[in-house]
Amino acid sequence: MINLVVHIAQKEFTEALRDSRFRLISGFLVGLLLFSMLVSWNYYQKTAEEFKTAQGTARQQWENQPMKNPHSAAHFGTFAFKPVPTLALIDNGLDKYLGISVFLEAHRQNTAQYKQIADQNDLARFAELTPAFVFTYLFPLLIILLAFQAFTIEKERDTLRLLLSQGIPIQTLAWGKVLGLVGLLALILLPVWSLGLIFLLFSDCQTDDILRYVLLCGLLAVYYAVFVQVSMTVSAWAKNGNVALLTLLGFWVISTFLVPKLLANVSKNLYPTPSAIAYQTQIKEALEKGIDGHNPFSERSKIFEDSVLKANKVDSIHKLPFNYSGLIMQTGEEHETVVYAKAMKKLNDIYMDQLNAYSASAFFSPTILVKMLSMQLSKTDLLSHYDFAQQAENYRIALVRNLNYDLKDHAKYGDWEYKPADKDFFKKTVDFSYQPISLATTLEKAWLSIGFLLVWWGLSVVGLIVISKNYITG
């Protein structure tokens, strides 16, 4: 039985190779894919170089700033830049839409700025020529064009009954045709995926990146298996090639464009985000309920001052064993940090609710599933961006705290001309170093999408078995 399946697969494989349409379409698609790899390689190299230059410039400006009051240096601020993930070579995901740098300063938490998409035209917002775009959207079209006539052409030529009359089991014929198409795809994809691996090895990749790439290729293989089996199922069910082709193209359009757009709109309506004005108003009101480090005469500041004097058993801030200005600056900073953290968390929770709603309903489209998994494995998704933003904020909090504590521990109260004695003071502050999200964390967040994709594969197998058994001779 296995030998018969292989024999049928070889026959299908050979016939397809001889078909000029296959050579033309697959050649065009491979050429497009190679071109997209070169474009992505150029994008990666250019962006990575810009990152290194910007990061070095920001650090140099921070270290070489004139000696000044530490809190003034906190207002001078610095930048945290998001490094370019190596797998952005394959899928740059949301990176162009989310900003690449965060300005770190005292008293406020800033969002990422300098979105690259702002400098591009509307066409770039619709689609970008990346390997991920070709893999996710165009390869399924190739599968449809190769498979829609798998059984209909046998019906139209009236050769199907002849094959079955020779004692060939229906399931054997079906799986032989599936195996033949899988062989054709492997002939195209294995060299391309190997080339992608070479690109990664010549970039600044880590073991984690290689594992992510291999896993992504495996998930793409499952995704293509879904389209192979769905296409074969429709071909077995349809009366003729036209019906099969229209049905499969309709499935591709719905899965690729209509369902993603519909689900995105539904998730936004379920969890609407506040306007920019409402968001800033909420922050302003919350800030006014706490201590302002720059206003020691407010009611809350006076209450705090009395508590500090009482705790240190003195009757004047001049008698404190430390600089009260540094303390109240840091206390105000901590209140502001809490306010911004709560506001940002509330906003991010809304976006996460939207994403979770989108993910939970993504079962209706295998394309959504593989696109989400591609971005997650490439570290160009929303969660990876939030991880960078949180690490940048943690760094800002620690940096400003150290600057305020130096003012508190080494300066006299009222001495705003104080400067650190160490000429290398700013050089000794810790530099920002982003630690990318781990593969384990990514898989923990991606298990639902992986599960849904495997369910699609299982259902497509069952569908092919049932439909081929009942309709293949129709």
Secondary structure by P-SEA (a helix, b strand, c coil): caaaaaaaaaaaaaaaaacaaaaaaaaaaaaaaaaaaaaaaaaaaaaaaaaaaaaaaaaaaaaacccccaaaaaaabbbbbbccccccccccccccccccbbbbbcccccccccccccccccccccccccaaaaacccaaaaaaaacccccaaaaaacaaaaaaaacccaaaaaaaaaaaaaaaaaaccaaaaaaaaaaaaaccccaaaaaaaaaaaaaaaaaaaaaaaaaaaaaaacccaaaaaaaaaaaaaaaccaaaaaaaaaaaaabbbbcaaaaaaaaaaaaaacccccccccaaaaaaaaaaaaaacccccccccccaaaaaaaaaaaaaaaaaaaaaaaaaaaaaaaaaaaaaaccccaaaaaaaaaaaaacccaaaaaaaaaaaaaaaaaaaaaaaaaaacccccccccccccccccccccccbbbbcccaaaaaaacaaaaaaaaaaaaaaaaaaaaaaaccccc
